[in-house]
Amino acid sequence: MSENLIKASEGRPWAEWQQSAHLARASWITPEQLLPAGRRLVLLAPHPDDEILMAGGLLSGLHGREQDVLLISVTDGEGSHPESATWTEHRLRRQRPLESRHALQQLDLDLNRLDWRRLHLKDGALSRDEAFLVNHLNQLLKPDDVLMTTWRGDGHCDHEALGRAAAQAALARQVQLVEVPVWAWHWAQPDDPRLPWQRAHRIELDETRVARKRQALAAYHSQLEPDQGRAPVLPADLLDCMLQPFELVFL
């Protein structure tokens, strides 16, 4: 799928998604059903902010279980503002990981106990690194891990590359794969047949989890503020969809 689809789309407000019959049929699961005590979550984030967009609500309930989380930040997100004089690649490489640190703290996670690794791969070019990523994951994954990353059809080249690499590693290592749509909320129609609705589930989030996720997302100033007349990287409609009392996943 082309990123041109993302750029060309005007976005879908939550009011339209509320009319989705497919979404209404997606079964509900609790965070504890997805990640029972003792199982490790391996969360693979293509860019700083994706870990919160994908799983901020799930993560917000893991205070005291930080040892059950391995967070892998694959890029530093330096490509989010091409040709910007304000947000240069050099500045973004420093800023965006700092935003993620602050965001994770808003989820009440103890970062001293969290296994958080950064790979520093090039933003926008992860398709070149798929073989490396598969090999890296094959070495890291353990039986009973839950491997979560962006969906293979999400419309962003890095999201899709990670989804493909994770799917290959999950199959090889026989671990559960959880794919999360992010940009699909922006470009897809509410009952879009391109989404794998037969695999769709909603992780139930209570008000506290949603509030913490909202506070965490607010840490990403570089992605939320207009830049020299350009709209913010993260559209308001997308954020609204991702701050509902659930996180949509494909199992």
N, C-alpha and C positions, 0 to 999 in steps of 0.2 A: 504494500500500500504506500502511496506517495505522501510525503509531507505537504505537497501542494494542496492536498485535501484539507489539511488542518488550516493552512493559510487562507484558503478560499471560503471556508465555512464561517458563517456568522455566529455559530454557536446555538445551542438549544437550551432555553431556560427550563428550570425545574418544573414549571407549570406544564410544559409539554411532556416531560418525562413522566409526570404523574398519571398521564393518560395511557401509558404503555402497558398493554396486556401481558407482554412477555416479562416485564419487570415485576408486575403484580404476581405472576406465577412463580417467580424465583423463591425457592424455599428459604426459610429462616434458620440460621444456626447460631449458637452462642459462641463467644470467643473461646470458652473453655472446651467446646466440642471440636473446634478447629485446632486448638493448641492445648491439649490436656497437660496437667502438671507433669514435668519430667521430659516432655518432648521439646526439642530445640527448634526455634524459628531461625532459619537462615534467610535473611531479608536482603535482596539484591536490588540496589537502587541505582538506576542509570545516572541520575543527576541529583545534587543536593536539592531537596524539597520533595522528590518522589517517594522517599521513605515515609513522609508524613501524608502526602496525598494518597498513597496506597493503603497505609496501615496505621495512621496516627491514632485511630480509635482503638485498634487492637493493642498497639504498643502502650497506650496510656493505662492499661490495666495490668502491666507487667512490673510494676514497682515491687521489689523483693524477689523478682524472678529474672533479674538481668542476666544471670548466668545461663538462662535458657535462650538467649538471643545472640546471634552473630549477625552484625550489620556490616554489609560490604558496600561502600560507596565507590562506584566504578569510575566515574569521572569527577572532576572538580567543577563542572558546569561552566567552564570558561567561554562556551560558545553561545550563551543565551542572548547576547546583545551584539550581533555582528555590526561592524562599522560604527559603533557608538564611541563618542569621544569621552563620555562620562564613565561608562562601564566597560573598560578595556579588558582584554583577556587576562592581563596581569592582575588587575584589581579583582576580577571575578574569581580567579583561582584562590585568592585569599579570603574574599568576602563570603562566598557561598558556603564553604565548609564551616565558617564561623556562624552563619545563619542556622545551619543544621544543628550545630552544638547547642545554640540557644533554644532552638525548637525542641530538641530532645529533652532539655531541662524543663521546658514547660509541660512535658508529659509526666513529670515527677519521676524520671528515671535517674538512677545513680550512674553517672558516666564512668566513674572509677571502677564499676563492676561490669560494665558493658564491653563486650568484645566487639570493637568497632575498627574495621580495617578499610583503608583507602588504597585503591589501585592506581590512581592518577592516569588512567587511560584517556585518550584524546576524545573530547566532547564532539559528537557528530560523526565519529568514525569507528564506532564499535563493531560494525560489520566486518572490519578488517581483523578484529581481535576475537572473533567467535571461537576459533580453534583453541586459542589460549584460555578463553573463559571456560570452555567445556573441560579442558584439562585441569584448570584450577579448581573448578567445582568438584570434579571427580576425586580430587585429593582431599577436599575439605568435608564432603558430605559423609554423614554417619547414618546407620540404620535408624529409622523412626524420625529422622529430621523432617521438618516441613519447609520446603523451599518455595519462597514467595518472590515474585518479580512481576514486571510489567507484561501485559498480554502480547502475544506474538503478532496480533493484528492491529495494534494500537495506533498506527498511523505516523509514528515518529521512528526514524531509522534506528536510533539507539534503543528505544523501548522494544522494538521488534527483534533486534539482534540479541538482546539479553533474554527475551522470551524464548527464542530459538535455542540459544545455548543452554538455558536452564532446562528446557524440555528434554534436550538430548542427554544432559547429565542426570536428570531425574530418572529417565528411563534406564540408563546404564547402572545407576546406583540403587534403583528400586525405592526411591523416596517419593513422598507425596508432593506434587507440584500444584501451586496455587498461583494462577495468573490474574492480574488485576488490570482492568481497563482504566486508563487515565484520560488521554486525549480523545478516546472514543466518545466520552460524554460531550465533547465539543462538536465533533463532525458527524456523528451518527444520528440517524432518525430514531425516535423512541422505540419503534418496533423493527429496527434495521435487521434484515436477514443475514447481514455479514457478521453479526455477533453470535457467538456460540451459546445461545440462550439455553440449550438443553443442559449445559454445564453450570448455569448461573445459580448462585446462592447469595443470600444477604447475611452478613455478619451483624448481629444485633448490637447496637450501641445505645447505652443509656445517656441521659442528659449530661452526666459528668464527663463521660468519654468524649462526647461531641464538643463540649465546652473546652476541654483540654486540647483537642485537635484544632479547634478554631484559634486558640491562643498560640499553638505551635506554628500554624501556618502564618500567623501575623509576624513571625520572626523573619520572614523572607522578604525583606524590604526591597532587595534588588529586583525581585520578580513581581512585586505588587505596585510599584510606583511607576508613573509615566516617565519616559525618558526622551527629552528633546522633542516633544510633540508626538511621540509614538505611544501607543496604548501599552499598558502593562503586559508583561509576558503571560501572566496567568489571568485569563478573562474572568470577570465577575460571575458569569453564568456557570463556568466550569467549577469555580470554588463553591458556588451554591449547591451544585449537584453533589459535590464531594463532602459536603457538611450536613448531609442528611443523617438520620439516626440508624445508618447501616453503612457497611462497606461492601460493595459488590465484588464478588470474586468468581472465577471460573475454575471448577475443580474437575 
